[in-house]
Amino acid sequence: MSLLTDYGAKLADWWNGMSGRDLVWLSIGLAGQSMFVMRWIIQWVASEREKRLVVPELFWYTSLAGGLMVLAYGIYK
Protein backbone atom coordinates (compact mmCIF):
# COMPACT_ATOMS: atom_id res chain seq x y z
CA MET A 1 0.00 0.00 0.00
CA SER A 2 3.00 2.26 0.49
CA LEU A 3 3.68 2.31 -3.26
CA LEU A 4 0.13 3.45 -3.97
CA THR A 5 0.33 6.12 -1.27
CA ASP A 6 3.66 7.38 -2.61
CA TYR A 7 2.29 7.50 -6.15
CA GLY A 8 -0.80 9.38 -4.96
CA ALA A 9 1.35 11.91 -3.11
CA LYS A 10 3.55 12.48 -6.16
CA LEU A 11 0.48 12.89 -8.36
CA ALA A 12 -1.02 15.40 -5.92
CA ASP A 13 2.24 17.37 -5.84
CA TRP A 14 2.33 17.43 -9.64
CA TRP A 15 -1.29 18.54 -9.88
CA ASN A 16 -0.87 21.28 -7.24
CA GLY A 17 2.26 22.55 -8.97
CA MET A 18 0.48 23.22 -12.26
CA SER A 19 -0.38 26.77 -13.23
CA GLY A 20 -3.67 27.79 -14.78
CA ARG A 21 -1.98 28.06 -18.17
CA ASP A 22 -0.60 24.53 -17.83
CA LEU A 23 -4.07 23.21 -17.01
CA VAL A 24 -5.54 24.89 -20.10
CA TRP A 25 -2.85 23.36 -22.32
CA LEU A 26 -3.28 19.98 -20.67
CA SER A 27 -6.99 20.20 -21.47
CA ILE A 28 -6.20 21.05 -25.10
CA GLY A 29 -3.86 18.06 -25.35
CA LEU A 30 -6.39 15.71 -23.79
CA ALA A 31 -9.14 17.05 -26.06
CA GLY A 32 -6.90 16.41 -29.07
CA GLN A 33 -6.32 12.83 -27.99
CA SER A 34 -10.07 12.44 -27.47
CA MET A 35 -10.64 13.60 -31.05
CA PHE A 36 -8.49 10.71 -32.27
CA VAL A 37 -10.64 8.27 -30.29
CA MET A 38 -13.79 9.92 -31.63
CA ARG A 39 -12.67 9.52 -35.24
CA TRP A 40 -12.37 5.78 -34.73
CA ILE A 41 -15.83 5.63 -33.19
CA ILE A 42 -17.27 7.77 -36.01
CA GLN A 43 -15.82 5.43 -38.63
CA TRP A 44 -17.00 2.38 -36.75
CA VAL A 45 -20.59 3.63 -36.43
CA ALA A 46 -20.72 4.78 -40.06
CA SER A 47 -19.37 1.43 -41.27
CA GLU A 48 -21.88 -0.48 -39.18
CA ARG A 49 -24.74 1.57 -40.60
CA GLU A 50 -23.59 1.03 -44.19
CA LYS A 51 -22.73 -2.65 -43.58
CA ARG A 52 -19.39 -2.03 -45.31
CA LEU A 53 -16.17 -0.16 -44.61
CA VAL A 54 -16.65 3.58 -45.11
CA VAL A 55 -14.62 6.64 -44.16
CA PRO A 56 -17.07 9.49 -43.59
CA GLU A 57 -16.14 13.13 -44.10
CA LEU A 58 -16.44 13.77 -40.35
CA PHE A 59 -13.58 11.30 -39.82
CA TRP A 60 -11.21 13.66 -41.64
CA TYR A 61 -12.41 16.74 -39.76
CA THR A 62 -11.87 15.06 -36.40
CA SER A 63 -8.44 13.85 -37.57
CA LEU A 64 -7.45 17.36 -38.58
CA ALA A 65 -8.79 18.95 -35.39
CA GLY A 66 -7.17 16.32 -33.18
CA GLY A 67 -3.87 16.61 -35.01
CA LEU A 68 -3.79 20.39 -34.71
CA MET A 69 -4.68 20.28 -31.02
CA VAL A 70 -1.98 17.72 -30.22
CA LEU A 71 0.51 19.65 -32.35
CA ALA A 72 -0.29 22.88 -30.50
CA TYR A 73 0.12 21.11 -27.16
CA GLY A 74 3.43 19.60 -28.28
CA ILE A 75 4.76 22.97 -29.41
CA TYR A 76 3.75 24.47 -26.08
CA LYS A 77 5.50 21.72 -24.15
TIDOVO-285632 format. One record per atom (N, C-alpha, C): residue number from 1; residue in one letter; z, x, y. Coordinates in Angstrom, 2 decimals. Last residue first. Layout:
! residues N
   k r      up    east   north
 NUM A       Z       X       Y
...
***
This chain:
! residues 77
   k r      up    east   north
  77 K  -25.08    4.64   22.47
  77 K  -24.15    5.50   21.72
  77 K  -24.60    6.95   21.79
  76 Y  -27.38    3.74   23.79
  76 Y  -26.08    3.75   24.47
  76 Y  -25.12    4.71   23.80
  75 I  -29.25    3.96   21.76
  75 I  -29.41    4.76   22.97
  75 I  -28.11    4.85   23.74
  74 G  -28.18    2.02   19.99
  74 G  -28.28    3.43   19.60
  74 G  -28.45    4.35   20.79
  73 Y  -28.49   -0.31   21.52
  73 Y  -27.16    0.12   21.11
  73 Y  -27.17    1.60   20.73
  72 A  -31.30   -0.37   21.66
  72 A  -30.50   -0.29   22.88
  72 A  -29.09    0.20   22.57
  71 L  -31.89   -0.65   18.91
  71 L  -32.35    0.51   19.65
  71 L  -31.53    0.70   20.92
  70 V  -30.79   -3.15   18.41
  70 V  -30.22   -1.98   17.72
  70 V  -30.65   -0.69   18.42
  69 M  -32.48   -4.67   20.08
  69 M  -31.02   -4.68   20.28
  69 M  -30.37   -3.47   19.62
  68 L  -35.01   -4.19   19.01
  68 L  -34.71   -3.79   20.39
  68 L  -33.21   -3.73   20.66
  67 G  -34.67   -5.28   16.42
  67 G  -35.01   -3.87   16.61
  67 G  -34.68   -3.38   18.01
  66 G  -34.18   -7.98   17.01
  66 G  -33.18   -7.17   16.32
  66 G  -33.42   -5.68   16.52
  65 A  -36.66   -8.66   18.21
  65 A  -35.39   -8.79   18.95
  65 A  -34.30   -7.92   18.32
  64 L  -38.45   -8.12   16.07
  64 L  -38.58   -7.45   17.36
  64 L  -37.27   -7.49   18.14
  63 S  -37.46   -9.88   14.11
  63 S  -37.57   -8.44   13.85
  63 S  -37.63   -7.65   15.15
  62 T  -37.75  -12.34   15.36
  62 T  -36.40  -11.87   15.06
  62 T  -36.40  -10.38   14.74
  61 Y  -40.56  -12.37   15.51
  61 Y  -39.76  -12.41   16.74
  61 Y  -38.33  -11.94   16.49
  60 W  -41.26  -12.35   12.82
  60 W  -41.64  -11.21   13.66
  60 W  -40.84  -11.20   14.96
  59 F  -40.24  -14.81   11.96
  59 F  -39.82  -13.58   11.30
  59 F  -40.09  -12.38   12.21
  58 L  -41.73  -16.68   13.34
  58 L  -40.35  -16.44   13.77
  58 L  -39.77  -15.17   13.14
  57 E  -44.06  -16.82   11.84
  57 E  -44.10  -16.14   13.13
  57 E  -42.69  -15.80   13.62
  56 P  -43.41  -16.25    8.30
  56 P  -43.59  -17.07    9.49
  56 P  -43.54  -16.25   10.77
  55 V  -44.87  -15.35    5.59
  55 V  -44.16  -14.62    6.64
  55 V  -44.37  -15.41    7.93
  54 V  -44.56  -16.56    2.23
  54 V  -45.11  -16.65    3.58
  54 V  -44.26  -15.81    4.51
  53 L  -45.10  -17.16   -1.10
  53 L  -44.61  -16.17   -0.16
  53 L  -45.33  -16.32    1.19
  52 R  -44.57  -20.64   -1.90
  52 R  -45.31  -19.39   -2.03
  52 R  -44.75  -18.42   -0.98
  51 K  -43.44  -23.03   -1.21
  51 K  -43.58  -22.73   -2.65
  51 K  -44.49  -21.52   -2.91
  50 E  -42.76  -23.65    1.33
  50 E  -44.19  -23.59    1.03
  50 E  -44.47  -23.38   -0.46
  49 R  -39.96  -23.49    1.14
  49 R  -40.60  -24.74    1.57
  49 R  -42.07  -24.78    1.19
  48 E  -39.63  -20.82    0.42
  48 E  -39.18  -21.88   -0.48
  48 E  -39.84  -23.21   -0.13
  47 S  -40.58  -19.56    2.71
  47 S  -41.27  -19.37    1.43
  47 S  -40.88  -20.45    0.43
  46 A  -38.66  -20.35    4.59
  46 A  -40.06  -20.72    4.78
  46 A  -40.85  -20.60    3.48
  45 V  -36.36  -19.13    3.49
  45 V  -36.43  -20.59    3.63
  45 V  -37.88  -21.05    3.78
  44 W  -37.14  -16.39    3.64
  44 W  -36.75  -17.00    2.38
  44 W  -36.90  -18.52    2.44
  43 Q  -37.51  -15.98    6.35
  43 Q  -38.63  -15.82    5.43
  43 Q  -38.34  -16.50    4.10
  42 I  -34.88  -16.47    7.26
  42 I  -36.01  -17.27    7.77
  42 I  -37.20  -17.18    6.81
  41 I  -33.49  -14.43    5.95
  41 I  -33.19  -15.83    5.63
  41 I  -34.33  -16.74    6.08
  40 W  -34.61  -12.24    7.22
  40 W  -34.73  -12.37    5.78
  40 W  -34.49  -13.82    5.36
  39 R  -33.81  -12.68    9.82
  39 R  -35.24  -12.67    9.52
  39 R  -35.48  -12.80    8.04
  38 M  -31.02  -12.49    9.66
  38 M  -31.63  -13.79    9.92
  38 M  -33.12  -13.79    9.57
  37 V  -30.67   -9.77    9.37
  37 V  -30.29  -10.64    8.27
  37 V  -30.98  -12.00    8.43
  36 F  -31.56   -8.97   11.89
  36 F  -32.27   -8.49   10.71
  36 F  -31.92   -9.32    9.47
  35 M  -29.66  -10.19   13.50
  35 M  -31.05  -10.64   13.60
  35 M  -31.86  -10.17   12.39
  34 S  -27.43   -8.67   12.90
  34 S  -27.47  -10.07   12.44
  34 S  -28.88  -10.62   12.50
  33 Q  -28.04   -6.37   14.29
  33 Q  -27.99   -6.32   12.83
  33 Q  -28.06   -7.72   12.23
  32 G  -27.80   -7.44   16.89
  32 G  -29.07   -6.90   16.41
  32 G  -29.12   -6.82   14.90
  31 A  -25.09   -8.05   16.93
  31 A  -26.06   -9.14   17.05
  31 A  -27.44   -8.68   16.57
  30 L  -24.04   -5.47   16.82
  30 L  -23.79   -6.39   15.71
  30 L  -24.76   -7.57   15.75
  29 G  -24.96   -4.50   19.32
  29 G  -25.35   -3.86   18.06
  29 G  -25.15   -4.77   16.86
  28 I  -23.63   -6.27   21.05
  28 I  -25.10   -6.20   21.05
  28 I  -25.60   -5.57   19.75
  27 S  -20.97   -5.63   20.46
  27 S  -21.47   -6.99   20.20
  27 S  -23.00   -7.01   20.16
  26 L  -20.91   -3.03   21.40
  26 L  -20.67   -3.28   19.98
  26 L  -21.19   -4.66   19.60
  25 W  -21.26   -3.55   24.10
  25 W  -22.32   -2.85   23.36
  25 W  -22.15   -3.00   21.86
  24 V  -18.83   -4.85   24.63
  24 V  -20.10   -5.54   24.89
  24 V  -21.21   -4.88   24.09
  23 L  -17.03   -2.82   23.97
  23 L  -17.01   -4.07   23.21
  23 L  -18.30   -4.86   23.41
  22 D  -17.61   -0.92   25.93
  22 D  -17.83   -0.60   24.53
  22 D  -17.88   -1.86   23.67
  21 R  -16.75   -2.34   28.19
  21 R  -18.17   -1.98   28.06
  21 R  -18.50   -1.65   26.60
  20 G  -14.01   -2.43   27.75
  20 G  -14.78   -3.67   27.79
  20 G  -16.26   -3.42   27.61
  19 S  -13.14    0.22   25.44
  19 S  -13.23   -0.38   26.77
  19 S  -14.01   -1.69   26.67
  18 M  -10.92    0.83   22.75
  18 M  -12.26    0.48   23.22
  18 M  -12.20   -0.17   24.60
  17 G   -8.43    1.21   21.71
  17 G   -8.97    2.26   22.55
  17 G  -10.35    1.96   23.12
  16 N   -7.96   -0.87   20.00
  16 N   -7.24   -0.87   21.28
  16 N   -7.78    0.19   22.24
  15 W   -9.56   -0.05   17.82
  15 W   -9.88   -1.29   18.54
  15 W   -9.21   -1.30   19.91
  14 W   -8.24    2.29   17.01
  14 W   -9.64    2.33   17.43
  14 W   -9.99    1.13   18.28
  13 D   -5.74    1.23   16.32
  13 D   -5.84    2.24   17.37
  13 D   -7.26    2.33   17.91
  12 A   -6.53   -0.44   14.20
  12 A   -5.92   -1.02   15.40
  12 A   -5.98   -0.04   16.57
  11 L   -7.44    1.49   12.38
  11 L   -8.36    0.48   12.89
  11 L   -7.82   -0.15   14.17
  10 K   -5.04    2.82   11.87
  10 K   -6.16    3.55   12.48
  10 K   -7.18    2.58   13.08
   9 A   -3.61    0.74   10.68
   9 A   -3.11    1.35   11.91
   9 A   -4.23    2.11   12.63
   8 G   -5.14    0.26    8.39
   8 G   -4.96   -0.80    9.38
   8 G   -4.48   -0.24   10.71
   7 Y   -4.81    2.71    7.06
   7 Y   -6.15    2.29    7.50
   7 Y   -6.04    1.22    8.58
   6 D   -2.06    2.59    6.55
   6 D   -2.61    3.66    7.38
   6 D   -3.99    3.28    7.92
   5 T   -2.02    0.35    4.86
   5 T   -1.27    0.33    6.12
   5 T   -1.79    1.39    7.07
   4 L   -3.52    1.30    2.72
   4 L   -3.97    0.13    3.45
   4 L   -3.28    0.03    4.81
   3 L   -1.89    3.42    1.90
   3 L   -3.26    3.68    2.31
   3 L   -3.80    2.52    3.14
   2 S    0.44    2.09    1.12
   2 S    0.49    3.00    2.26
   2 S   -0.92    3.29    2.80
   1 M    0.00    0.83   -1.19
   1 M    0.00    0.00    0.00
   1 M    0.00    0.87    1.25
***
